[in-house]
Amino acid sequence: MLIPSELGRFVLVAALTGLPVLSEARPVAGQRTSRPRYQAGSALDLPYITFRVHRVGNLGLNISNTGYLGDRRDACISTPVPSLEFPINSHVEYNYAGGLWVGAVVDDDTLVSLAITGGSGVGAEFFPYPYPRGDILERTNRPILRQQPNSSCADVLFSADAVSEQDFVAVYSDTLGRNLGLGGGSDSDQRPLGIEITQKSYSWSTEYARDFVLIEFEVENVGTDTLLELYMGLFMDQDVLGPTGTYQDDITGFTHSVPSPIGEGFRDTLNLAWIADNDGDPIGGRYNAQCPSGVTGVRVVQAPGNVQFAFNWWISNANTSRDWGPHKRNTKVTFAGGNLGTPGSDKEHYATMSNGEFDYPQWESALDHSLEGWLPPVSNPVLARDLADGFDTRYLLSFGPFTLYPDSMLPLTIAVVGGEDFHTDPGNFSNYFDPLDPQPWLDRLNLDDFALNAIWAGWVYDSP
């Protein structure tokens, strides 16, 4: 966060540089709304599910109107598009799939709505309205935003409501699939929370803002029950690879804070979850533009109240012994399947969101953290080392608890951030990585660009 004494200096810089402004009147947690409630009227009242890609900056992020992040489709383009490409046009991908989790307690029952499950299966529990109301709205603060040459969509003209050079606005709910057997009613296994989410995502081409996308979520309780102990989470299965790489060697970690660019011994709190390739996949002993030598991740830049964060990561595998992730000895999560990784039931998803744990980093998977209150590593030392040196990894950044009353709304904003030059030495992994002593390898990684971009994401949001 910005140090208060420095805030005035930043506001002056914002005024002089034309720093993008998110909104003049942001939503307030708990404010009452007058939006009419909706319930699907018939099985023919089909949700209009669609995808779009942010492409004006240096991070190409695919968003949807179902809470799902990452796909290879765009409603305007017939050919495959990026899921999370960084840098833009590099053909380097940093995401297979991700999405929103929301869980709460209602009448002593644990309810969860998912855009995607912890095993990277489509949750299919959030749906948009029918077309045209359910379509994703695109806006721009440019005089005109040109579509790509192969686009079937019209160019976008200036909108006074636009926040960025490319806004996408989507609305979806966990009640709209009730007549389709897809979730949200008594004809399916899922009991909805009764929430409607307005998702607004923003991207820019300016140098200081081009490496992140901001996403605002306005979560409204459109049901009749008070949602207690509500937690939200962003689940990410971020496969990292270039055109010739593999996603079986990814590593994930969490950065609480970094030295502030202001200096003077200050630190900026980021709570930044991230993933990267373990060595950047050098080609011929060098990095080129198609090597995944960067890093991407997620941070929360705005949430109401005193928010508790948690960071959990795991490996999903059909073999129970290989389906694993770190857990405290007194963990809240009880796995019915005998595994220690992928949550399956609603209760397991909710317990993972709300456990308050910050997992130790993946590269320490072969080390015993029992004295710190953790369960022992996997019993097979070969597997433990295999997990530590990179795998097909998932993570969850979660936050809460909140109380959401009927007809009230919860605002929350995240940033999806990229950083270049995470790997600068093509020989670092091969020469220095040891799963029993990973520190020499870790010391040669570079979070500078990534951390600065994550700080800028907070500054841009905080600009008055």
N, C-alpha and C positions, 0 to 999 in steps of 0.2 A: 504494500500500500504506500501511497505517497506520504512523506513526512509532512505534517501540517505546515511547518515553516516554509516548505518548498512549494506548497500548493499555489500560492500567488504567482510565483515565478513561472510555473507550468501554465497557468491560465493565460498569462501574458504571451508565452510562446504560442499557445493555441490560437490566440487572437491574431498574432502576426503571421502564422503559417497557414491559416485556414484549416485548422484541424477539424476533421469531420465530427459532427454533432449527432448523437444518437436520437435524442428527443428533448423537447422542451418540457414536457409533462410526462414523466414516467409513471407507470402503474404503481399503486401503493398496495402493499400486502394487506389482505383482508378487506379491501374496498368493495362495496356492494356494486353489483352490475344490474343492467336492465335488459340484457340480451335474451331474446325469446328462446325457450327450450325446444329441443328437437328430438323426435323419436321417429325412426324409419317407419314409413306407413305401410309398406308392402315389400315383398321379396323382389319386386321389379324396381324398387327405389335403390338402385345400385350405387355404392360409393364410387367416386371417380378417383382412382389411384393413379398418381403420376409422379414423375421425377424431373428435376432440373439440376443444372450444374452451374456453380459460381465459376466464372472464367475471366473476370476483369482484372484480377490480381495475379499473384504468383503462386497461389494455392487453389487448385481446381477441386472443389468439394461438391459431391453429389448429395442433394437433399431430396426429401419426399414429403408428401402430405399424409404420412402414416407414422411419423416419428422415427423412421428408418433412415440411417445415414450410410450411404455407399451403395452404388449400383452401377451398372454399365449402360443404363438407359437414360435418355432425355426425350421429353415429349416433342421437342422441336427437331430432333436429329435422328435419322434412321440407322446410323452406324454406331458401334460401341463408343462410349464416352468415358472419361476418367471417373473413378470412384473417389479417390483422394490422391491427386497427382501433385507432386512437388519436386522440383520447381515446375511451373506450368509448361506444357509441351515437351517435357523431358522423357515421357513414357515411363517414368519411375512412379510406382504405386505404393501407397502407404496404408491402404485400407481394403479389406475384403467386405466387411459389413459391420455396422454398429447401430445403436439405437437407444431409445429412451426406455427406462424402467420407472414405474411409479407404484408404490405400495403403501398401504395404510391399514389401520385397525378400525373396523366397523362392527359394533355390537359383539365384541370379543372374537370376531372373525378376521382373519388376515386375508386381505384382498390385494391382488397384484395385477397390473395391466402392463403388458410388454409389447414393444415394437419388434423385439428380437429376443430369443431365449439365450440363456447362458451357454448353450452349446452351438450358438450361431444359427439356430433354426428360426425361421420367420415366426414371430409371435402372433401376428394377425389379430391383435386385440385393440388396435387403434384404426379408425377408419374416417375418411373425409365424407363430406356431403356429396350428393349426386352432382353431375355436371349441369350447369356451369358454376354453381355456387362452390363446389368442391375443388375447382381448379386452383392451381398455384398462381398467385398474382405476382407479376414482375413489375418493378418500378425502378426509376433512375433519377438522380439529381443532375445528370448530364443533360445538355440540350436534346441529345438523341443518343441512344445506346444501340449501336448496330449489332444485329445478329450475325452469327457465323455465316460464311458464304453458302454452306450446305444446309442451312436452317429452313424449316418450313414455317417458322413463326415470323410475325411482323416485327420490324424495329420498334423499340420502346421510346416514347417521347417523355420529356421532362414531366415529373409529377411533384407538386408542392408537398406531397406527403412522403416523398422518398427521403431516406436517411443517408443512403450511400449511392455509389455508382451503379450497384446492382443489388436491389432488395428482392427477396422472395418472401411472400406471405402465404402461409398455409394454415388451415384450421382442421382439426380432427378430434375425434372423441372415442371413448371406449364404450359408448352406448349405441353406435350407429350400425353395428353388425348384427343386432339382435334378431332380425328376421331372416338372416342368411345362414344361420348356423355357424357363424364365424366368430362368435364372441359377443358378449354384451346382453345376454338374455337367458331365460329359463330353458331355451331350446339348445343351449350349448353348455360346456363344462365351466365356462368362465362367468363369474358374477362381477359385473363392472363396478368400478369405484364411483362412476357417475361424474366424470370429469370431461371438460372440453378444453383443448389446448390450442392457443393461437401461437404459431411459431413464426418468428420474423428473423430472417438471416440477412447479413449485410457484408459487402466486400468492397474494397477500394483498390485503386492502382497506384496510389501515392507511395513513395519509397518507404515511409515508416509504417504503413498500414497494409502493405500488399501481401504480407506473409501470414495473415490470419483471416479467419471469417468469424464474425460475432453472430451468435444465435440467441435471441430472446425467446423465452417460453413464458406465456401467461396461462397459468393453470387455473381454470375456473371450476368450482364445484357446482354442477348443474343438477345434482341430485338432491335428495331430501335428508341424507345422513351426514353428520359431522365426521370428517375424516381425521382420526387421531393418529399421532405418531407417524405422520406421512413422511416418507423418504423418497427421494428421486435419485436416479443414477444414470450415468451414460456408460453403456457397455460398448467396448470396442474390440473387434477381432481384426487388428490392423496388420494384415499380411504385407510385408515390406519386400519389394523386389523390383529389379529392373527388367528389361525385356528378356534377359537370359538367366535370371536368378531364381531362387527358391524362397518360400516362406517358412521353411523348417528351421531357420537359424535366427529367429528374431529374439530380441531381449527387451524387457520392460523394466521401468523404474519409476520412482516418484521423487520429485524435488520440492521440498517444503519452502525454501527461501534461497535467495541469491544476493550477493553484494549489490547494493543499489548503485545505479549509474550516477546518482547524486554525489556518492562518495561519503567522506566524513564518517566512515564506519557504519553507516546505515545499511539495513538489509530490507529487501522487498519480499513480502510473503506471496508466494505464487500458488502453492498446493497444485503442482503441475504433474499430471500423469503422462507418461510418454512411452514410445516404443521406437526401436531402430533395428536395423540389421546389425549382426554382431561384428562384422568387419567392413561393411560398405561394399562388398563384392568387387574388389579391384580387378581390373582386367590387364593382364600382362604386367602386374606389379604397379599399376597406376589407376587413378580415378579419372573417369571421364564423365560427360554430362548425363550418361545413362546408367551410372552407378548409384545405388541408394546410399550415398555417403552422408545424408542428412538425418533429421529426426523430426517426428511430428508427435503432437499430443494434445491434451485437453486441460483447460483450467476453468474454474468458476470466477467470473469477474464481478458478479453482483448476486447477492442472495439476502433476503431479509432476516433480521434477528441474529442470534448467536448460533451459527451453523456448525454442526459437527461433521467433519469430513471422514471418509474412509477410502482406502485404496486396497483392492484385492485383485490378485492375478491368479490364473490357473491354466493348466493344459487340459484340453478335452480329448478324450480317447475312449474308444469302445472297450479297451482293456482296462478294467477297474484299477489295476495296480499302477497304470500309467496315467490315469485321470487324477491329477494331483495339483494342489496348490498349498501355500503356507497357511497355517491356522494356529491361533493361540490354544494353549492347553485347555482353557476354559471357554472355547469358542461357542458362540450362540448357534452355529450352523450344525444341524444334524442331518447327515446324508443317508437317505433310505437305501441307496444302492451300494453302500459300502465303499464308495470312492471318497476322495478328499478334494475334488476339483470342481467339476461342473454342477451347479445347482439345477435340480430337476423340477421339483414341485413349487407352487406359489410360496409355501412357507420357507423353502430353501432359498428362493430368490429374495424374499423379504429379509430373512436373517442375514444374508450376505450383504444386502444394502445397508442394514442397520447395525452391523457388528462393531463399528467404530475402530476397526483394525487398520493399521498401515503395514501391509506386508513388507517383509524385507525384500530387497531387489533380487531379481531372478538369478543374477550371476553368483549369488551366495547360496544357491540351492543345495550344494554339496557340503555346506558348513552346518554344524550342529548349533542351533540357537536355543537349545533346551533351557539353558541357564537364564535366558531372557524371557521365559514363559511360553515358548513356542513348542509345538509338537516336533518330534525328531524328523529329520529328512527321510526321504524314501529309503527303505532298507537295502535296496539294490544299489551299491555304490556306482556301478556303471551307468545306471539310469540317472542317478543323482547328478553325475557329471554331465550327462547328456542334456538334462534340463538346464543346467547352469550355463552351458556354452551356446544356448540358443535353441528355440523350438517354435512350434506353431502356437503362439501364446495369445491369450485373451486377458483383458483387464476391465475393471469396473471402478469408476470414480463416482462415489455416492455422497449424498449430503442430506441433512435433516437434523432433528425432526421438526415438522411443522404441524400446526392444526389448521384445517381448512373447513370453515363453516359453509353451510348451503348459501349459494348466491354470493360467495366471496371468491377472491382471486389471489393467487400466489405468483409473483413475478420472479424470474430467475434468468440470468444471462451467463452463457459460457463462451469460450473462445476455442476454436480449433486452430492450432498454431503449428507452423513449420519453422525449422531452422537449418541453415546450411553449415557444412564443414564440421559436423559432429565427429566424423572420422577424417583425420588429416594425414595419418601415417598408414599406408597400405599394409605395412608389415606388423602393425601393432598387435593384432589378434594372434597371428601365427607365432610371433616372437615372445609375447608377454602374457598371454592369457593362461592362467592356471586356475581351475575351479576350486582348488584348495587355498589359493592366494591370488585373487583376481585384482588386487589393488594396483599393481604395476600397469596392467592393461587399462584400468579405470582412470588412472592418473593421466593417461595420454588421450582421453576423450575430451571433446570441446563442446561445452554447452553455451558458449558466449552468445552466439547469434540467436539461438533458440530462446534463451532466457530474456534477452533484450526484446525480442518480438513479443514474448508473453507479457512483459512489462508494458510495452506499447499498447497491447490489447486492453489492458486495464486503464491506461491513460486516455485512450480514445473513448472508452465507455464513460469515464469520469468527467470528460470535458463538459463544461456547463453550456 
